[in-house]
Amino acid sequence: MIFLMKAFKNKVWSAHDRRWVILIPCLWLVLFFLIPFFLVIKISLSESILAIPPFNPLVTWGAECVLSIRLNFETISRLVTDSFYLGAFSSSLIMACVSTLTCLIVGYGVAYAISQVRSQWRFILLLMIVLPFWTSFLVRIYAWMGLLGTEGTINSVLLYLGIIHKPLSLLYNNFSVWIGIVYCYLPFMILPIYAILDKLDPVYLEAAHDLGCRPWQAFWKVTIPLSLPGIISGCILVFIPAIGEFVIPDLLGASDTLMIGRVLWMEFFSNRDWPMACTLAVAILLLFVVPVMIFQRFQLRENEERQ
Amino acid sequence: MRPLSKINIISLIFGYAFLYLPILIVVIFSFNESKLLSTWSGFSFKWYRALKDNEGLLSAVGSSLKIASISATLAVILGTMAAITMVRFGRFKGRTLFLGMVSSPLIMPDVITGLAVLMMFVTSEQLIGIPSHRGIMTITIAHITVSMAYVFLIIQARLKDFDNSLEEAAKDLGAKPTKVFFLITLPLITPSLMAGWLLSFALSLDDVVIASFLSGPGATTLPMLIFSSIRLGVSPEINALASLIIAIISLIVLGAGFLLYRQQRRL
């Protein structure tokens, strides 16, 4: 409060006052974001024991002034050698890629269609894209459970219409997880792509038309390359959270539909193996999140240089 | 503009039907007499009545609302400070690191964020004894950290588009910088602040993973309750609860959207 009162008296925000504005969020993030990640790395190197908390401390100050540091690489070796984890990683990767691709196709179609609509309708259309996002995510997954089950709505309708004679197995498999992921992350794909398409200068399309390009060709050769930044943002916003998804595979998938987020949860809650959970977290970060962040930073610098 | 081509119309219809079908099913069947989502056996309010008597549910709703409102408010304050730092304060040492820290939660999977913050609390409990137990406060802190990233994104975009002439006019008339901020800047970015608050509120109210990692005995949030009910089996009361949530949130979002639309048209 004192700094606020002093700031009111000063004519210009001195560097000293600015420091407070930077300091508070910075401290918060260091305390609750940066340090936690270092702790995750530290705990991934410790041993799992039956205690509270269920891991051995890394550094102990023992009798006769002996400082012992125990680094336990067991979890890392298990991660690399056990085919269970490798299988989980690869199935997560495949599921995330397929879901991202589907989101891209459907999302681009919807975003493009919205960008072609008259401008007074666009606002309400966009609002209706965002509205489901605001309603409970769990509840919408629950709705899909009801829709896809053997006694669910889709099967009942198809049986009633005589299109099928036995209920289709639509739930508790990779299909339902795929639908769930696409359903939940579709708005994240539509919005960035629409944002780019909205700002697209029609001059380019007109030039292509004047040079003899047919509409489909123009779409592939002009519109899509120009909307690439939106496509990339959308894909990143879908791919990374999809890989680490837990709720969707847990509710909509079979008990052996393994996605790495779910494996982490099981290691933590069911096995009480905190070091393993931490190792998995570090692996997910290094394999998926960090490369994407580096790519994003690289893209940002490219854009800044171009301007 | 040209009328929409057939492909575009099909895309729109398919897209919106896909998005809204599950919601419609939930709402329609919340009034269903029977438990199942396959047969309609009559119109009834009985699941809504059952909700009222569910005490565990009401306390979970209370906890969730508390967490959501506190975390949204603090997330807006911290996120706005971070946005001002990035947009207005030019280059300073550690700017890239700061940007990375603020915007990482946007793409970090929830399980990792929840695990990391929990490890932090466990370690600090070992070292200095705080926090002595996990519950509403720990969940709130984690939610603030995540929501801050979303608020940062929104406010930063708004500040970049900002027309500085009003602020400069105020400064020319002799107003001090802090006064300029509170009297001029803040009112102008209020719609974005409200959007950030609502977004943080909705995210907090919807989160099950982070809350599960960070909660303790006695602190059950609404999403955690819904999640465990769903895992135990199809519960028709969930339909009624879900429909209520959908109705309330839809009214708020449509109302806010309508106000925003009128504001935009006036400009």
Contacts between the chains, C-beta under 8 A, distances in Angstrom:
chain1	res1	chain2	res2	distance
A	4	B	178	7.1
A	7	B	176	7.8
A	7	B	177	7.4
A	7	B	178	4.4
A	8	B	176	6.2
A	8	B	178	5.2
A	8	B	179	6.7
A	9	B	176	7.4
A	10	B	176	6.5
A	10	B	177	7.4
A	10	B	178	7.8
A	11	B	176	5.9
A	11	B	177	7.6
A	12	B	177	6.1
A	13	B	177	4.6
A	13	B	178	7.4
A	18	B	89	5.9
A	21	B	81	5.3
A	21	B	84	6.1
A	21	B	85	5.9
A	21	B	89	7.6
A	22	B	81	7.9
A	22	B	85	4.9
A	22	B	89	6.8
A	22	B	92	7.3
A	22	B	98	7.6
A	24	B	78	6.9
A	24	B	81	5.9
A	25	B	78	4.8
A	25	B	79	7.6
A	25	B	81	4.9
A	25	B	82	4.2
A	25	B	85	7.1
A	25	B	102	7.1
A	25	B	148	7.1
A	26	B	98	6.2
A	26	B	101	7.8
A	28	B	78	5.9
A	28	B	144	7.6
A	28	B	145	7.2
A	28	B	148	7.6
A	29	B	98	7.7
A	29	B	101	4.4
A	29	B	102	6.4
A	29	B	145	7.2
A	29	B	148	7.8
A	30	B	101	7.5
A	31	B	120	7.7
A	32	B	117	6.1
A	32	B	120	6.6
A	32	B	141	6.0
A	32	B	142	7.3
A	32	B	144	7.9
A	32	B	145	4.8
A	33	B	101	5.7
A	33	B	104	7.2
A	33	B	105	7.2
A	33	B	116	7.6
A	33	B	117	8.0
A	33	B	145	5.6
A	34	B	101	6.1
A	35	B	120	6.0
A	36	B	116	3.6
A	36	B	117	5.2
A	36	B	119	5.8
A	36	B	120	4.0
A	37	B	116	5.3
A	39	B	116	7.0
A	39	B	119	4.3
A	39	B	120	5.7
A	39	B	123	5.5
A	40	B	112	7.8
A	40	B	115	6.5
A	40	B	116	5.0
A	40	B	119	5.5
A	43	B	119	5.7
A	53	B	122	5.1
A	53	B	126	7.3
A	57	B	126	7.9
A	106	B	11	7.9
A	106	B	14	7.6
A	106	B	15	6.4
A	106	B	18	7.5
A	109	B	7	7.7
A	109	B	8	8.0
A	109	B	11	3.8
A	109	B	14	7.9
A	109	B	15	6.9
A	110	B	11	5.4
A	110	B	12	6.5
A	110	B	15	3.8
A	110	B	16	7.9
A	112	B	8	7.0
A	112	B	11	7.2
A	113	B	4	6.9
A	113	B	7	7.9
A	113	B	8	3.9
A	113	B	9	7.4
A	113	B	11	4.4
A	113	B	12	4.7
A	113	B	15	7.5
A	114	B	12	7.3
A	116	B	1	7.2
A	116	B	2	7.6
A	116	B	4	5.9
A	116	B	5	7.6
A	116	B	8	5.4
A	117	B	1	7.8
A	117	B	4	6.5
A	117	B	8	7.9
A	117	B	12	7.9
A	118	B	1	5.4
A	123	B	257	7.5
A	123	B	261	5.5
A	123	B	264	7.4
A	124	B	257	7.7
A	124	B	261	7.7
A	125	B	12	7.6
A	127	B	253	7.2
A	127	B	254	7.3
A	127	B	257	4.5
A	128	B	16	6.5
A	128	B	19	7.8
A	128	B	20	8.0
A	129	B	19	7.1
A	130	B	253	7.4
A	131	B	250	6.2
A	131	B	253	5.5
A	131	B	254	7.5
A	132	B	19	5.2
A	132	B	20	6.9
A	132	B	23	6.2
A	133	B	202	7.9
A	134	B	202	5.2
A	134	B	249	5.0
A	134	B	250	7.8
A	134	B	252	8.0
A	134	B	253	5.2
A	135	B	23	6.6
A	135	B	242	7.9
A	135	B	245	6.3
A	135	B	246	4.6
A	135	B	249	5.3
A	135	B	250	7.1
A	136	B	205	7.5
A	136	B	206	5.6
A	136	B	223	7.3
A	136	B	226	7.3
A	136	B	242	6.4
A	136	B	245	5.2
A	136	B	246	7.6
A	137	B	206	5.1
A	138	B	206	7.2
A	138	B	208	6.2
A	138	B	223	5.7
A	138	B	226	5.0
A	138	B	227	6.0
A	138	B	230	7.0
A	139	B	26	6.4
A	139	B	226	7.0
A	139	B	238	7.2
A	139	B	241	7.9
A	139	B	242	3.8
A	139	B	245	6.5
A	139	B	246	7.2
A	140	B	22	5.3
A	140	B	23	6.7
A	140	B	26	7.8
A	141	B	230	7.9
A	142	B	26	7.4
A	142	B	226	7.6
A	142	B	230	5.3
A	142	B	238	6.1
A	142	B	242	6.9
A	143	B	22	3.3
A	143	B	23	6.6
A	143	B	25	5.5
A	143	B	26	4.5
A	143	B	242	7.6
A	144	B	22	5.5
A	145	B	230	7.3
A	145	B	234	7.3
A	146	B	22	7.9
A	146	B	25	6.2
A	146	B	26	7.5
A	146	B	29	7.2
A	146	B	37	3.7
A	146	B	234	7.0
A	147	B	21	7.2
A	147	B	22	6.1
A	147	B	25	6.0
A	147	B	37	7.5
A	149	B	37	7.3
A	149	B	38	8.0
A	151	B	36	6.2
A	151	B	37	7.5
A	151	B	38	4.8
A	152	B	37	5.6
A	152	B	38	6.0
A	153	B	25	5.8
A	153	B	37	5.6
A	153	B	38	6.1
A	155	B	38	7.4
A	156	B	38	4.1
A	156	B	39	7.2
A	183	B	18	7.0
A	183	B	19	7.5
A	183	B	22	7.4
A	186	B	15	7.7
A	186	B	18	7.6
A	186	B	19	6.8
A	187	B	19	8.0
A	190	B	15	7.8
A	236	B	107	6.4
A	237	B	106	7.9
A	237	B	107	6.8
A	240	B	107	4.5
A	240	B	108	7.6
A	240	B	109	6.7
A	241	B	107	6.8
A	241	B	109	5.7
A	241	B	110	7.7
A	243	B	109	6.7
A	244	B	108	7.8
A	244	B	109	2.2
A	244	B	110	7.0
A	244	B	111	5.6
A	244	B	112	6.3
A	245	B	109	7.1
A	246	B	110	7.2
A	246	B	111	5.4
A	246	B	209	5.6
A	247	B	208	6.1
A	247	B	209	6.7
A	247	B	227	7.2
A	250	B	231	7.7
A	251	B	227	8.0
A	251	B	230	6.1
A	251	B	231	7.2
A	261	B	109	5.7
A	261	B	110	8.0
A	261	B	111	4.8
A	264	B	111	5.0
A	264	B	112	7.7
A	264	B	115	7.1
A	265	B	111	6.0
A	265	B	209	7.7
A	268	B	115	6.7
A	268	B	213	7.6
A	269	B	212	7.8
A	274	B	119	7.9
A	277	B	115	6.0
A	278	B	115	6.8
A	278	B	119	7.0
A	281	B	111	7.4
A	281	B	112	4.8
A	281	B	115	5.4
A	281	B	116	7.1
A	284	B	109	6.8
A	284	B	112	6.3
A	285	B	112	6.6
A	289	B	107	6.8
A	289	B	108	6.5
A	289	B	109	7.8
A	289	B	112	7.9
A	292	B	107	6.9
A	293	B	100	7.2
A	293	B	104	7.3
A	293	B	107	7.6
A	297	B	96	7.7
A	297	B	100	7.9
